[in-house]
Amino acid sequence: MADPDLSADPQLLAKAGDTLDEPANRLRTALTNFMTAADDIGDAPWGTDQLGQAIGQAYQESKVGDVLWSARNLADGVDDVRSRVRQMAGQYANVEEVNSQ
């Protein structure tokens, strides 16, 4: 027997999954724009004198690459959640169809 207090709306779940497209795309676009701007600046925008070398050393030690890697993984994670929410919506729709027969 179905619990009337427990329900799922497959259409609403699918719509929720669709809304996750924008954040993932915006994050990827921002990351791409940042990488393009950084590439345009070059390897040592702070200069090659003693101060520039010190800044470059600090920059390398800050592990910026880890941050960029994390941002890419975050976008992939949002895509994965979107896909799973859509899959869940489809499964609920199938269950509702079977239960209505």
FIPAKE-900992 format. One record per residue: x, y negated, z of N, C-alpha, C, O in turn. Coordinates in steps of 0.2 Angstrom, whole numbers, plus 5000, padded with zeros to 4 digits. Layout:
! residues N
XYZXYZXYZXYZ/...
! end
This chain:
! residues 101
500450065000500050005000500449945000500949935004/500349894996500749834995500549785001500049785004/501149755003501049705009500849635006501249605002/500249615007500049545004500449485006500449435003/500849495012501249435014501949435010502349395011/502049495007502749495004502549494996502249544993/502849444993502749444985503349414982503749374985/503349424976503849384971503549364965503049394963/503749304963503449274957504049284951504449244951/503949334947504449344942504649284937505149274936/504049244936504149194931504549134935505049104932/504449124941504749074945505549094946505949054946/505649164947506349184948506749174941507249154941/506349194936506749174929506849104928507449084926/506449064930506548994930507148964934507548924932/507148994940507648984945508349004942508848964942/508349054938508949084935509149034929509749014929/508649004926508848964920509148894923509548864919/508948874929509148814931509948814933510248764934/510148874934510848884935511348874929511948864930/511048864923511448854917511848784918512448784916/511448734920511748674920512348664925512848634922/512248684931512848674935513448714933514048684933/513448774930513948804927514248774921514848764921/513848744917514048714911514448644913514948624910/514148614918514448544920515148554923515548514922/515148614927515848624930516348644925516948614925/516148684920516648704915516848634911517448634909/516348594909516448534905516948494909517448464906/516848484915517248434920517948464920518448424919/518048534921518648564921519048554914519648544914/518648564909518948554902519248484901519748474899/518748434903518948364902519548354906520048314904/519548374912520148364917520848394914521348364914/520748454912521348484909521648454902522248444901/521148424898521348384892521648324894522148304891/521348284899521748224901522348244904522848204903/522448294908523148314911523648324906524148314906/523448364901523848384895524048324892524648314890/523648274891523848214887524348174891524748134888/524348174898524748134902525448164902525948124902/525548234901526148264901526348294907525948294912/526948324907527248364913527448314919527348344925/527648254918527848214924527648144923528048094921/526948134924526648064923526948014929526847954928/527248044934527548004939528247984938528547944942/528548004933529247984931529748034933529548084936/530348024931530848074932531448044937531948084938/531347984939531847964944531748004951531348044951/532047984956532048014962531348024965531148074968/531047964965530347964968529948004964529548044967/529948004957529548044953529648124954529248164954/530348134955530448204956530148234963529948284964/530148184968529848204975529148214974528848264977/528848174970528048184969527948244965527548284967/528348254960528348324956528348384960528048434960/528848384965528948434970528348444974528048504975/528048394977527448394981526848424977526448464979/526848394971526248424966526348494965525848534966/526948524964526948594963526848634969526548684969/527048604975526948644981526148634983525948684987/525848594980525048584982524648644979524048654980/524948684974524648734971524048714968523448744968/524048664964523448634960523248694955522548694954/523648734953523448794949522848834952522448864949/522948844959522548884963521848854963521348884963/521848784964521248744964520848754957520248764957/521248744951520948754945520648824944520148834941/521048874946520848944945520148954949519748984947/520148924955519548924959518948894956518348924956/519048844953518448804949518248854944517648854943/518648884940518448924934518048984937517549004935/518349014943517949064946517349044949516849084948/517248984951516648964954516148964948515548984949/516348934942515848934936515649004934515049014933/516149044934515949114933515449144938515049184936/515549124944515149154949514449124949513949164950/514349064947513649034945513349074940512749084940/513749084934513449124929513249194931512749214929/513649224935513449294938512849294942512349334941/512749244946512149234950511549224945511049254946/511649184940511049164935510849234932510249244932/511349274930511249334926510849384931510349414929/511049384937510749434942510049414944509549454945/509949344944509249324946508749334940508249354941/509049324934508649344928508449414928507949434927/508949454930508849524930508349544935507949594934/508449514941507949534946507249514944506749544946/507149454941506449434938506249484934505649504934/506649514929506349564924506149624928505649654926/506549644933506349704937505749694941505349744941/505649634944504949624947504449624942503849654944/504549594936503949594931503849664929503249684928/504349714929504149784927503749814932503349854931/503949804939503649834944502949804945502449844946/502749744943502149714944501649744938501149764939/502049754932501649784927501449854928500849874927/501949894931501749964933501249964938500750014938/501249924943500749924949500049894946499549914950/500049864941499349834939499049894934498449884933/499349944933499049994929498650044933498350094930/
! end
